[in-house]
Amino acid sequence: MPDVGASRAADRRSPGWAAVAGLVLIVVGAGLWWAQAVRTQAVTADPATGPAASPETGTNARPVRAPREPGAPVRVRIPALGVDAPVIPVRAPARTLVPPADPLRLGWWVDGAKPGASTGSALVAGHTVHDGGGALDDLEHLERGDVVVVRTDHGRIDYAVRQVRIFDKGALAGRAGELFSQRVPGRLVLVTCEDWDGERYLSNVVVTATPRPQVPAGE
């Protein structure tokens, strides 16, 4: 699912390229693999043991939580879709980024940009459940101008949707450097799966949103 992958520590912002194989989106170079749930309802992880491999998730990959740091997103609210979802910071060991197993929770990639940063894409990803129950199930229905609210411990950041695009796996591979760039002015990128064919997802929805101008109090 998601250049997504230049390390903030290295701060090189080097572009990446993507290739897709089967159930996993692979972003090579300094990028990520994003394992996706592809069968039915994703399984909520046991906090003590983590997510177990199961037929429901369709993947053995496990989300790897990261410590919450100042400025990290806490919740994402999308009024047009009735979404108000908690956000968990996740890492990408071995370049594999896995959203939280619970499809009502979203994952923020800690080595990308933070919401509100002046540069880079703040990547937030979540599983889709083909028969309903995921926070981002209807992401493709957003329209230009719709509001996405991100809350952090520093306050609230309002974004306006600029683009809603659906890419099949091959097309997404060729556009990864553009879609997940860390060189662009600060923005929010939301990603989930799309186009369930009865066995797997064939595409991804990518929503790009930019910060809305702040309105002074009293106006």
FITOR-147662 format. One record per residue: residue in one letter; residue number from 0; x, y negated, z of N, C-alpha, C in turn; chain. Coordinates in nm, 2 decimals. Each point is the difference from the previous one (the first is absolute). Example, Ala and Ser with C-alpha at 12.3 -4.5 7.8 and 13.67 -1.06 7.14 Angstrom:
<nodes>
   residu   num      n_X      n_Y      n_Z     ca_X     ca_Y     ca_Z      c_X      c_Y      c_Z   chaine
        A     0     1.32     0.57     0.78    -0.09    -0.12     0.00     0.09    -0.12     0.00        A
        S     1    -0.04    -0.11    -0.07     0.09    -0.11     0.00    -0.08    -0.11     0.08        A
</nodes>
This chain:
<nodes>
   residu   num      n_X      n_Y      n_Z     ca_X     ca_Y     ca_Z      c_X      c_Y      c_Z   chaine
        M     0     0.08     0.12     0.00    -0.08    -0.12     0.00     0.08    -0.12     0.00        A
        P     1     0.09    -0.01     0.03     0.07    -0.11    -0.01     0.13     0.05    -0.01        A
        D     2     0.44    -0.54    -0.38     0.06    -0.01     0.13    -0.06    -0.01     0.14        A
        V     3    -0.10     0.11     0.07    -0.05     0.02     0.14     0.11     0.02     0.09        A
        G     4     0.11     0.03    -0.05     0.08     0.06     0.09     0.13    -0.06     0.03        A
        A     5     0.03    -0.13    -0.01     0.13    -0.05     0.04     0.00    -0.01     0.15        A
        S     6     0.10     0.05     0.06     0.01     0.00     0.15     0.02    -0.14     0.05        A
        R     7    -0.08    -0.04     0.11     0.01    -0.13     0.06     0.14    -0.01     0.06        A
        A     8     0.05     0.11     0.06     0.13    -0.01     0.06     0.11    -0.03    -0.10        A
        A     9    -0.01     0.06    -0.12     0.10    -0.03    -0.10    -0.03    -0.14    -0.06        A
        D    10    -0.13    -0.03    -0.01    -0.04    -0.13    -0.05     0.05    -0.03    -0.14        A
        R    11     0.01     0.11    -0.08     0.04    -0.02    -0.14    -0.11    -0.02    -0.09        A
        R    12    -0.12     0.04     0.04    -0.12    -0.02    -0.09     0.02     0.05    -0.13        A
        S    13     0.07     0.12    -0.01     0.03     0.05    -0.14    -0.12     0.07    -0.05        A
        P    14    -0.03    -0.01    -0.13    -0.12     0.05    -0.06     0.01     0.15    -0.01        A
        G    15    -0.11     0.07     0.01    -0.01     0.15    -0.01    -0.08     0.04    -0.12        A
        W    16     0.01     0.12    -0.04    -0.09     0.06    -0.10    -0.07     0.12     0.05        A
        A    17    -0.11     0.03    -0.05    -0.08     0.11     0.05    -0.02     0.11    -0.10        A
        A    18    -0.01     0.12     0.06    -0.04     0.12    -0.08    -0.10     0.08     0.08        A
        V    19    -0.10     0.06    -0.06    -0.10     0.06     0.07     0.00     0.15    -0.03        A
        A    20    -0.02     0.08     0.10     0.00     0.15    -0.02    -0.10     0.06     0.09        A
        G    21    -0.11     0.06    -0.05    -0.09     0.07     0.08    -0.07    -0.09     0.10        A
        L    22     0.01     0.04     0.13    -0.07    -0.07     0.10     0.07    -0.12     0.06        A
        V    23     0.12    -0.03    -0.04     0.08    -0.09     0.07     0.05    -0.11    -0.10        A
        L    24    -0.01    -0.13     0.04     0.05    -0.10    -0.08     0.15    -0.02     0.04        A
        I    25     0.09     0.00    -0.09     0.14    -0.01     0.03     0.05    -0.13    -0.05        A
        V    26     0.05    -0.09     0.09     0.06    -0.12    -0.04     0.15     0.02     0.02        A
        V    27     0.08     0.00    -0.10     0.14     0.03     0.01     0.08    -0.12     0.02        A
        G    28     0.14     0.02    -0.01     0.09    -0.11     0.04    -0.01    -0.03     0.14        A
        A    29    -0.03    -0.12     0.04    -0.01    -0.03     0.15    -0.15     0.01     0.04        A
        G    30    -0.07     0.09    -0.07    -0.15     0.00     0.02    -0.04     0.11     0.09        A
        L    31    -0.13     0.04    -0.02    -0.07     0.09     0.09    -0.07     0.11    -0.07        A
        W    32    -0.03     0.11     0.07    -0.10     0.09    -0.04    -0.12    -0.02     0.08        A
        W    33    -0.11    -0.01    -0.06    -0.13    -0.01     0.08    -0.08     0.12    -0.02        A
        A    34     0.00     0.08     0.11    -0.09     0.13     0.00    -0.14    -0.04     0.02        A
        Q    35    -0.09     0.06    -0.08    -0.14    -0.04     0.01    -0.09     0.13     0.03        A
        A    36    -0.10    -0.03     0.08    -0.11     0.10     0.02    -0.07     0.02    -0.13        A
        V    37    -0.02     0.12    -0.05    -0.06     0.02    -0.13    -0.11     0.10    -0.01        A
        R    38    -0.05     0.05     0.12    -0.10     0.10    -0.01    -0.13    -0.06     0.06        A
        T    39    -0.02     0.03     0.13    -0.13    -0.05     0.06     0.03    -0.09     0.11        A
        Q    40    -0.07     0.00     0.11     0.01    -0.09     0.11     0.14     0.02     0.06        A
        A    41     0.07    -0.12     0.02     0.13     0.00     0.06    -0.02     0.03     0.15        A
        V    42     0.10     0.06     0.06    -0.01     0.05     0.14     0.06    -0.10     0.10        A
        T    43    -0.08    -0.04     0.10     0.06    -0.08     0.10     0.11     0.07     0.08        A
        A    44     0.11    -0.07     0.02     0.12     0.06     0.07    -0.03     0.01     0.15        A
        D    45     0.06     0.10     0.06     0.01     0.01     0.14     0.11    -0.09     0.04        A
        P    46    -0.02    -0.09     0.09     0.11    -0.09     0.04     0.12     0.07     0.06        A
        A    47    -0.02     0.12     0.06     0.11     0.07     0.06     0.08     0.08    -0.10        A
        T    48    -0.07     0.05    -0.10     0.07     0.09    -0.09     0.02    -0.05    -0.15        A
        G    49    -0.07    -0.11    -0.03     0.00    -0.05    -0.14    -0.09     0.08    -0.09        A
        P    50    -0.01    -0.04    -0.12    -0.09     0.07    -0.09     0.05     0.13    -0.04        A
        A    51    -0.09     0.10    -0.01     0.04     0.13    -0.04    -0.02     0.02    -0.14        A
        A    52     0.08     0.09    -0.07    -0.03     0.03    -0.13    -0.13     0.08    -0.01        A
        S    53    -0.08    -0.04    -0.10    -0.13     0.06    -0.01    -0.06    -0.01    -0.14        A
        P    54    -0.09     0.09    -0.03    -0.07    -0.01    -0.13    -0.07    -0.14    -0.02        A
        E    55    -0.04    -0.06     0.10    -0.08    -0.12    -0.01     0.09    -0.12    -0.05        A
        T    56     0.12    -0.01     0.05     0.08    -0.11    -0.05     0.07     0.02    -0.13        A
        G    57     0.02     0.13    -0.03     0.07     0.03    -0.13     0.15    -0.04     0.00        A
        T    58     0.06    -0.02     0.12     0.14    -0.04     0.00     0.06     0.04     0.14        A
        N    59     0.12     0.04     0.00     0.07     0.03     0.12     0.07    -0.12     0.06        A
        A    60     0.01    -0.11    -0.08     0.07    -0.12     0.05    -0.07    -0.06     0.12        A
        R    61     0.08    -0.06     0.09    -0.06    -0.05     0.12     0.03    -0.15     0.01        A
        P    62    -0.10    -0.08     0.05     0.03    -0.14     0.02     0.10    -0.02     0.11        A
        V    63     0.10    -0.09    -0.02     0.10    -0.03     0.10    -0.02    -0.14     0.06        A
        R    64    -0.05     0.00     0.12    -0.03    -0.13     0.06     0.13    -0.07     0.04        A
        A    65    -0.01    -0.14    -0.01     0.11    -0.08     0.04    -0.04    -0.09     0.12        A
        P    66     0.09    -0.04     0.08    -0.04    -0.09     0.11    -0.06    -0.13    -0.06        A
        R    67    -0.10    -0.05     0.07    -0.06    -0.13    -0.04     0.10    -0.11     0.03        A
        E    68     0.01    -0.09    -0.10     0.09    -0.11     0.02    -0.07    -0.13    -0.01        A
        P    69     0.05    -0.11     0.05    -0.07    -0.13    -0.02    -0.03    -0.03    -0.14        A
        G    70    -0.12    -0.05    -0.03    -0.05    -0.03    -0.13    -0.05     0.12    -0.08        A
        A    71     0.00     0.12     0.06    -0.06     0.11    -0.07    -0.15    -0.01    -0.01        A
        P    72    -0.06     0.05    -0.11    -0.15    -0.01     0.00    -0.06     0.10     0.10        A
        V    73    -0.11    -0.05     0.06    -0.07     0.08     0.10    -0.13     0.06    -0.06        A
        R    74    -0.07    -0.09    -0.08    -0.13     0.04    -0.06    -0.01    -0.06    -0.14        A
        V    75    -0.07     0.06    -0.08    -0.04    -0.05    -0.13    -0.15     0.00    -0.01        A
        R    76    -0.06    -0.12    -0.03    -0.14    -0.01    -0.02    -0.03    -0.04    -0.14        A
        I    77    -0.10     0.06    -0.06    -0.04    -0.03    -0.14    -0.15    -0.02     0.00        A
        P    78    -0.05    -0.12     0.02    -0.14    -0.02     0.02    -0.09     0.05    -0.11        A
        A    79     0.05    -0.01    -0.13    -0.08     0.04    -0.11    -0.03     0.15     0.00        A
        L    80     0.09     0.08     0.07    -0.02     0.14     0.00    -0.04     0.05     0.14        A
        G    81    -0.02    -0.09     0.09    -0.04     0.04     0.14     0.12     0.08     0.07        A
        V    82     0.12    -0.03    -0.04     0.12     0.07     0.06     0.06    -0.08     0.11        A
        D    83     0.03     0.06     0.11     0.07    -0.06     0.11     0.09     0.12     0.06        A
        A    84     0.12     0.01    -0.05     0.08     0.12     0.03     0.13    -0.03     0.08        A
        P    85     0.03     0.08     0.09     0.13    -0.02     0.07     0.12     0.04    -0.09        A
        V    86     0.11    -0.06     0.02     0.12     0.02    -0.08     0.11     0.05     0.08        A
        I    87     0.07     0.11    -0.04     0.11     0.06     0.07     0.12    -0.02    -0.08        A
        P    88     0.11    -0.05     0.06     0.13    -0.01    -0.07     0.06     0.14    -0.03        A
        V    89     0.04     0.02    -0.12     0.06     0.13    -0.04     0.13    -0.02    -0.07        A
        R    90     0.08     0.10     0.02     0.13     0.00    -0.07     0.00     0.10    -0.12        A
        A    91     0.11     0.00    -0.07     0.00     0.09    -0.12     0.13     0.08     0.00        A
        P    92     0.02     0.10     0.10     0.12     0.08     0.00     0.00     0.08    -0.12        A
        A    93     0.12     0.02    -0.05     0.02     0.08    -0.13    -0.08    -0.07    -0.11        A
        R    94    -0.03    -0.12     0.01    -0.07    -0.08    -0.10    -0.14     0.05    -0.02        A
        T    95    -0.06     0.06     0.10    -0.14     0.04    -0.01    -0.09    -0.08     0.09        A
        L    96    -0.09    -0.08    -0.05    -0.09    -0.08     0.08    -0.13     0.07     0.00        A
        V    97    -0.05     0.03     0.12    -0.13     0.07     0.02    -0.09    -0.09     0.08        A
        P    98    -0.12    -0.04    -0.04    -0.09    -0.07     0.08    -0.05     0.08     0.12        A
        P    99    -0.05    -0.06     0.10    -0.06     0.08     0.11    -0.10     0.11    -0.05        A
        A   100     0.00     0.11     0.06    -0.08     0.11    -0.04    -0.15    -0.04     0.01        A
        D   101    -0.04    -0.07     0.10    -0.13    -0.05     0.02    -0.03    -0.10    -0.11        A
        P   102    -0.10     0.03    -0.09    -0.02    -0.10    -0.11    -0.07    -0.13     0.04        A
        L   103    -0.04    -0.01     0.13    -0.05    -0.13     0.05     0.11    -0.09     0.05        A
        R   104     0.12     0.05     0.00     0.12    -0.08     0.04     0.09    -0.02    -0.13        A
        L   105     0.06    -0.12     0.00     0.09    -0.03    -0.11     0.15     0.00     0.05        A
        G   106     0.09     0.01    -0.10     0.14     0.00     0.04     0.07    -0.12    -0.07        A
        W   107     0.08    -0.07     0.08     0.08    -0.11    -0.05     0.14     0.04    -0.01        A
        W   108     0.07    -0.01    -0.12     0.14     0.04    -0.01     0.09    -0.10     0.06        A
        V   109     0.07     0.04     0.11     0.08    -0.10     0.08     0.12    -0.05    -0.07        A
        D   110     0.05     0.07    -0.10     0.12    -0.05    -0.07    -0.03    -0.09    -0.12        A
        G   111    -0.13    -0.03    -0.02    -0.04    -0.10    -0.10    -0.02    -0.13     0.07        A
        A   112    -0.07    -0.10    -0.07    -0.02    -0.13     0.06    -0.11     0.01     0.11        A
        K   113     0.01    -0.09     0.09    -0.11    -0.02     0.10    -0.11    -0.09    -0.06        A
        P   114    -0.12     0.02     0.05    -0.11    -0.09    -0.04     0.04    -0.14     0.04        A
        G   115    -0.02    -0.10    -0.09     0.04    -0.14     0.03     0.14    -0.03    -0.04        A
        A   116     0.08     0.10    -0.04     0.14    -0.03    -0.04     0.00    -0.09    -0.13        A
        S   117     0.10    -0.08    -0.02     0.00    -0.09    -0.11     0.04     0.08    -0.13        A
        T   118     0.06     0.11     0.01     0.05     0.08    -0.11    -0.04     0.15     0.02        A
        G   119    -0.04     0.07    -0.11    -0.01     0.14     0.01    -0.15     0.05     0.01        A
        S   120    -0.01     0.13    -0.03    -0.14     0.06     0.01    -0.01     0.07     0.13        A
        A   121    -0.10    -0.04     0.07    -0.04     0.08     0.13    -0.09     0.11    -0.05        A
        L   122     0.05     0.12     0.01    -0.07     0.12    -0.05    -0.08     0.07     0.11        A
        V   123    -0.13     0.01    -0.02    -0.09     0.07     0.09    -0.07     0.11    -0.08        A
        A   124     0.01     0.12     0.04    -0.06     0.12    -0.07    -0.09     0.08     0.09        A
        G   125    -0.09     0.07    -0.07    -0.09     0.08     0.08    -0.05     0.11    -0.09        A
        H   126    -0.04     0.11     0.06    -0.06     0.12    -0.07    -0.15    -0.04    -0.05        A
        T   127    -0.03     0.06    -0.11    -0.14     0.00    -0.05    -0.06     0.14     0.03        A
        V   128    -0.13     0.00     0.04    -0.07     0.12     0.01    -0.11     0.01    -0.10        A
        H   129     0.01     0.09    -0.09    -0.09     0.00    -0.12    -0.15     0.01     0.03        A
        D   130    -0.03     0.06     0.11    -0.14     0.01     0.04    -0.04    -0.10     0.11        A
        G   131     0.08    -0.10     0.02    -0.03    -0.10     0.10     0.07     0.01     0.13        A
        G   132     0.03    -0.11     0.07     0.05     0.00     0.13     0.14    -0.06     0.01        A
        G   133     0.06    -0.05    -0.11     0.12    -0.07     0.01    -0.01    -0.15     0.00        A
        A   134     0.08    -0.08     0.06    -0.01    -0.14     0.01     0.01    -0.07    -0.14        A
        L   135     0.08     0.06    -0.09     0.03    -0.06    -0.13    -0.07     0.08    -0.11        A
        D   136    -0.11     0.07     0.03    -0.07     0.08    -0.10    -0.05    -0.09    -0.11        A
        D   137    -0.04    -0.12     0.03    -0.06    -0.09    -0.10     0.09    -0.11    -0.04        A
        L   138     0.12     0.01     0.01     0.10    -0.11    -0.03    -0.02    -0.05    -0.14        A
        E   139    -0.03     0.09    -0.09    -0.01    -0.04    -0.14    -0.11    -0.10    -0.03        A
        H   140    -0.09    -0.01     0.10    -0.12    -0.09    -0.02     0.03    -0.15     0.04        A
        L   141     0.12    -0.02     0.05     0.03    -0.14     0.03     0.01    -0.09    -0.12        A
        E   142    -0.03    -0.12     0.01     0.01    -0.10    -0.11     0.09    -0.11     0.03        A
        R   143     0.04    -0.07    -0.10     0.09    -0.11     0.01    -0.06    -0.10     0.09        A
        G   144     0.07    -0.05     0.10    -0.05    -0.10     0.09    -0.05     0.06     0.13        A
        D   145    -0.03     0.13     0.01    -0.04     0.06     0.12     0.11    -0.02     0.11        A
        V   146    -0.05    -0.01     0.12     0.10    -0.02     0.11     0.04     0.13     0.07        A
        V   147     0.13     0.00     0.03     0.06     0.11     0.08     0.07    -0.07     0.12        A
        V   148    -0.05     0.04     0.12     0.06    -0.07     0.12     0.09     0.10     0.07        A
        V   149     0.12    -0.05     0.03     0.10     0.08     0.07     0.03    -0.06     0.13        A
        R   150    -0.01     0.08     0.11     0.03    -0.05     0.13     0.13     0.05     0.05        A
        T   151     0.08    -0.08     0.05     0.13     0.04     0.07     0.00    -0.06     0.14        A
        D   152     0.11     0.03     0.07     0.01    -0.06     0.13     0.03    -0.15     0.00        A
        H   153     0.03    -0.05    -0.12     0.02    -0.14    -0.02    -0.12    -0.07    -0.04        A
        G   154    -0.11     0.07    -0.03    -0.12    -0.07    -0.04    -0.06     0.07    -0.12        A
        R   155    -0.08    -0.08    -0.08    -0.08     0.05    -0.11     0.05    -0.06    -0.13        A
        I   156     0.01     0.08    -0.10     0.04    -0.04    -0.14    -0.11     0.04    -0.09        A
        D   157    -0.05    -0.10    -0.07    -0.11     0.03    -0.10     0.06     0.00    -0.14        A
        Y   158    -0.03     0.11    -0.07     0.04     0.02    -0.14    -0.11    -0.01    -0.09        A
        A   159     0.02    -0.04    -0.13    -0.10     0.01    -0.10     0.04     0.10    -0.11        A
        V   160    -0.09     0.09    -0.04     0.04     0.10    -0.10     0.02    -0.07    -0.13        A
        R   161     0.11     0.03    -0.06     0.04    -0.05    -0.14    -0.02     0.10    -0.11        A
        Q   162     0.03     0.13     0.03    -0.01     0.10    -0.10    -0.05     0.13     0.06        A
        V   163    -0.08     0.07    -0.07    -0.04     0.14     0.04     0.02     0.08    -0.12        A
        R   164     0.10     0.10     0.01     0.03     0.08    -0.12     0.01     0.14     0.03        A
        I   165    -0.04     0.09    -0.09     0.00     0.14     0.01     0.10     0.05    -0.10        A
        F   166     0.10     0.08     0.05     0.10     0.06    -0.09     0.00     0.15     0.01        A
        D   167     0.01     0.06    -0.11     0.03     0.15     0.01     0.14     0.02     0.04        A
        K   168     0.04     0.12     0.04     0.13     0.02     0.06     0.11    -0.04    -0.09        A
        G   169    -0.01     0.02    -0.13     0.11    -0.04    -0.09     0.01    -0.15    -0.01        A
        A   170    -0.11    -0.07    -0.02     0.00    -0.14    -0.01     0.06    -0.07     0.13        A
        L   171    -0.04     0.06     0.11     0.05    -0.06     0.13     0.15     0.02     0.01        A
        A   172     0.05     0.11    -0.05     0.14     0.02     0.00     0.08    -0.11    -0.08        A
        G   173    -0.06    -0.04    -0.11     0.07    -0.09    -0.08    -0.01    -0.15     0.05        A
        R   174    -0.10    -0.02     0.09    -0.02    -0.14     0.05     0.04    -0.02     0.15        A
        A   175     0.07     0.10     0.05     0.03     0.00     0.15     0.09    -0.12     0.03        A
        G   176     0.10    -0.03    -0.08     0.08    -0.11     0.03    -0.07    -0.14     0.01        A
        E   177    -0.10    -0.01    -0.08    -0.09    -0.12     0.00    -0.10     0.00     0.12        A
        L   178    -0.06     0.11     0.02    -0.11     0.01     0.09     0.04    -0.01     0.15        A
        F   179     0.12     0.06     0.03     0.04     0.00     0.13     0.13    -0.08     0.03        A
        S   180     0.02    -0.10    -0.08     0.13    -0.08     0.00     0.01    -0.06     0.14        A
        Q   181     0.13    -0.01     0.04     0.03    -0.07     0.13     0.06    -0.14    -0.04        A
        R   182     0.00    -0.03    -0.12     0.06    -0.13    -0.05    -0.10    -0.11    -0.02        A
        V   183    -0.13     0.04     0.00    -0.11    -0.10    -0.03    -0.03    -0.09     0.12        A
        P   184    -0.07    -0.11    -0.02    -0.05    -0.07     0.11    -0.09     0.09     0.09        A
        G   185     0.00    -0.03     0.13    -0.07     0.09     0.09    -0.14     0.03    -0.04        A
        R   186    -0.04     0.13     0.01    -0.13     0.04    -0.04    -0.03     0.13     0.08        A
        L   187    -0.13     0.04    -0.01    -0.05     0.13     0.06    -0.03     0.09    -0.12        A
        V   188     0.04     0.13     0.02    -0.04     0.10    -0.10    -0.06     0.12     0.07        A
        L   189    -0.12     0.03    -0.04    -0.08     0.11     0.06     0.00     0.11    -0.11        A
        V   190     0.02     0.13     0.05     0.00     0.11    -0.10    -0.07     0.12     0.06        A
        T   191    -0.08     0.07    -0.09    -0.06     0.12     0.04    -0.02     0.09    -0.13        A
        C   192    -0.06     0.11     0.02    -0.02     0.09    -0.11    -0.13    -0.02    -0.07        A
        E   193    -0.01     0.05    -0.12    -0.12    -0.02    -0.08    -0.01     0.11    -0.11        A
        D   194    -0.12     0.02    -0.05    -0.03     0.09    -0.11     0.02     0.15     0.04        A
        W   195    -0.08     0.04     0.09    -0.01     0.14     0.05    -0.05     0.09    -0.11        A
        D   196     0.07     0.11    -0.04    -0.05     0.08    -0.11    -0.05     0.14     0.06        A
        G   197    -0.02     0.01     0.13    -0.05     0.12     0.06     0.11     0.08     0.07        A
        E   198     0.13    -0.04    -0.03     0.11     0.07     0.06     0.11    -0.10     0.05        A
        R   199     0.01    -0.11    -0.07     0.10    -0.10     0.03    -0.04    -0.14    -0.05        A
        Y   200     0.08    -0.10     0.05    -0.02    -0.13    -0.05     0.09    -0.03    -0.12        A
        L   201    -0.05    -0.06    -0.10     0.07    -0.02    -0.12     0.06    -0.14    -0.01        A
        S   202    -0.05    -0.09     0.08     0.04    -0.14    -0.01     0.02    -0.07     0.14        A
        N   203     0.04    -0.12    -0.01     0.01    -0.08     0.12    -0.06    -0.14    -0.02        A
        V   204    -0.06    -0.05     0.10    -0.05    -0.14     0.00     0.11    -0.09     0.07        A
        V   205     0.03    -0.10    -0.07     0.10    -0.10     0.06    -0.07    -0.14     0.00        A
        V   206    -0.01    -0.05     0.12    -0.06    -0.13     0.02     0.11    -0.10     0.05        A
        T   207     0.02    -0.11    -0.08     0.09    -0.10     0.04    -0.07    -0.12     0.05        A
        A   208     0.04    -0.06     0.11    -0.06    -0.12     0.06     0.10    -0.09     0.05        A
        T   209    -0.03    -0.13    -0.01     0.10    -0.11     0.04    -0.06    -0.08     0.11        A
        P   210     0.08    -0.06     0.08    -0.05    -0.08     0.12    -0.09    -0.11    -0.05        A
        R   211    -0.11    -0.01     0.08    -0.09    -0.12    -0.03     0.05    -0.12     0.07        A
        P   212    -0.02    -0.12    -0.05     0.04    -0.12     0.06    -0.07    -0.01     0.14        A
        Q   213     0.08    -0.05     0.10    -0.06    -0.01     0.13    -0.08    -0.13     0.01        A
        V   214    -0.12     0.01     0.05    -0.08    -0.12     0.02     0.01    -0.06     0.14        A
        P   215     0.04    -0.12     0.01     0.02    -0.06     0.13    -0.12     0.01     0.09        A
        A   216     0.01     0.02     0.13    -0.11     0.00     0.09    -0.09    -0.13    -0.01        A
        G   217    -0.13     0.02    -0.01    -0.09    -0.11     0.00    -0.04    -0.04    -0.14        A
        E   218     0.06     0.06    -0.10    -0.04    -0.02    -0.14    -0.10     0.10    -0.05        A
</nodes>
